[in-house]
Amino acid sequence: MTFRPTRRGWLYGGVAAVAALAGVGGAFWRSQSARGGGEPLDEGFWSQRFERPEGGEVAFDALRGKPLIVNFWATWCPPCVEEMPMIDAFFRENASNGWQVIGLAIDQPSAVRKFLSKTPVSYPIGLAGLQGTELVKQLGNTAGGLPFTLFIDGGGSVAARKMGKLDAGDLQSWRRA
């Protein structure tokens, strides 16, 4: 019996090949994103300021020169809320070694204030709102999903990105980097 591909066979084969290439490309992009690529952040990033829920502001220009974790979150995002105690513990353990952590809430200020009154954290929180959504996209999270976390090294370059909930291994590997 001789095998003769049909049009349908060619179509299915083509679709399978495209899907395989997309999968390989997506895996490559995720691996590059996880490492961050070491791209330096521009002055536009460092000039940003965000109001804090308790008053005052978070000014990124004051955070230069030391390792920084920027965590984008929202009160309505279960994985965001679940990772906050771990991020807080990391901050408390490593702040004396120069580590900085900032949480940027992409949420309504009243919801953030209410949430933090019941679940306080020791690291600063900025009220990013819609500005934060645009910032997330500019920083490589084009889908705008949460939680989204950046590790910025002391030289001001993105050393790693994480889309989705952090685990202790992420924070420890960044600390060792």
C-alpha positions in Angstrom: 0.0 0.0 0.0 1.4 3.4 -1.0 0.9 6.5 1.2 -0.4 9.5 -0.6 -0.9 12.6 1.4 -4.2 14.3 0.9 -4.9 18.0 1.1 -6.4 17.4 4.6 -3.2 15.6 5.6 -1.1 18.5 4.4 -3.3 20.9 6.2 -3.1 19.0 9.5 0.6 18.6 9.1 1.0 22.3 8.5 -1.1 23.3 11.5 0.9 20.9 13.7 4.2 22.4 12.5 3.1 25.9 13.1 1.8 24.9 16.6 5.2 23.2 17.4 7.1 26.3 16.3 4.9 28.6 18.3 5.4 26.4 21.3 9.2 26.4 20.9 9.1 30.2 20.4 6.9 30.7 23.4 9.2 28.6 25.6 12.2 30.6 24.4 10.5 33.9 25.1 9.6 32.7 28.6 13.1 31.6 29.3 14.5 34.9 28.1 11.8 36.8 30.1 12.6 34.8 33.3 16.2 35.9 33.0 15.2 39.4 32.2 18.0 40.0 29.6 19.8 42.6 31.7 18.2 45.5 29.8 18.8 48.8 31.6 15.8 50.8 32.6 15.4 54.2 31.1 15.0 57.6 32.8 11.2 57.4 32.2 11.1 54.4 34.6 13.2 56.0 37.3 11.3 59.3 37.2 8.0 57.7 38.2 6.3 58.5 41.4 3.2 56.8 43.0 1.1 57.9 46.0 1.2 55.7 49.0 -2.1 54.5 50.7 -1.1 56.1 54.0 0.2 59.4 52.4 3.5 60.4 50.9 4.8 58.8 47.8 7.1 56.1 46.4 9.7 57.7 44.1 11.7 55.3 42.0 14.6 57.6 41.6 15.3 57.2 45.3 15.6 53.4 44.8 18.5 53.4 42.4 21.8 51.6 43.2 20.5 48.7 45.2 18.7 45.5 44.2 14.9 46.1 43.9 11.9 43.9 43.6 8.8 45.5 42.1 5.7 43.5 42.5 2.5 44.4 40.7 -0.6 43.2 42.4 -4.3 43.8 43.2 -6.6 43.0 46.1 -8.9 41.0 43.8 -6.1 38.7 42.6 -5.8 35.6 44.7 -2.3 34.6 43.8 -1.2 38.2 44.4 -2.6 38.1 47.9 -1.2 34.6 48.6 2.4 35.7 47.7 2.4 38.9 49.8 3.4 37.3 53.2 6.4 35.6 51.5 7.5 38.8 49.8 7.1 40.6 53.1 9.2 38.0 54.9 11.9 38.3 52.2 11.9 42.1 52.6 12.3 41.9 56.4 15.1 39.3 56.1 17.0 41.1 53.4 16.4 44.9 53.9 19.5 45.2 56.1 21.5 43.8 53.2 20.4 46.6 50.9 17.4 44.9 49.2 14.4 47.0 48.4 10.8 45.8 47.7 8.0 47.9 46.3 4.4 46.7 45.8 2.5 48.6 43.1 -1.3 48.1 43.5 -3.2 48.1 40.3 -6.5 48.7 42.1 -8.8 51.3 43.6 -7.1 53.3 46.4 -10.0 52.6 48.8 -9.8 48.8 48.2 -6.0 48.9 48.8 -6.4 50.9 52.0 -9.0 48.5 53.3 -7.0 45.4 52.4 -3.8 46.8 54.0 -5.6 47.6 57.2 -6.4 43.9 57.6 -3.2 42.5 56.0 -0.4 44.9 56.5 3.1 44.5 54.9 6.3 46.1 55.9 7.5 47.1 52.4 6.2 50.2 50.7 3.1 50.1 48.6 2.4 52.5 45.7 -1.1 53.2 44.2 -0.4 52.6 40.5 -4.0 52.3 39.2 -4.3 52.5 35.4 -0.8 54.0 35.2 0.4 50.7 36.6 -1.4 48.7 33.9 0.5 50.6 31.2 3.8 50.3 33.1 3.3 46.5 33.3 2.9 46.3 29.5 6.0 48.5 28.9 8.0 46.2 31.1 7.3 43.2 29.0 4.0 41.8 30.3 2.0 42.6 27.2 -1.0 40.6 28.4 -1.2 42.7 31.6 -1.7 39.7 33.9 -1.1 39.7 37.6 0.9 39.1 39.7 3.9 40.4 37.8 7.3 40.8 39.4 10.6 42.4 38.3 14.0 41.9 39.9 16.1 45.0 39.1 19.8 44.6 39.9 21.9 47.3 41.6 23.0 48.6 38.2 19.5 49.5 37.2 18.9 46.6 34.8 16.0 44.1 34.7 17.7 40.9 35.9 14.5 38.8 35.9 10.8 38.9 35.3 8.1 36.6 36.6 4.5 36.4 35.4 2.4 34.6 37.9 2.8 33.8 41.6 6.3 33.8 43.0 7.7 30.9 45.0 10.5 31.0 47.6 12.9 29.6 45.0 12.4 32.7 42.7 13.3 35.0 45.6 16.3 32.9 46.7 17.7 32.6 43.2 17.4 36.4 42.7 19.1 37.0 46.1 22.0 34.8 45.1 22.3 36.5 41.7 
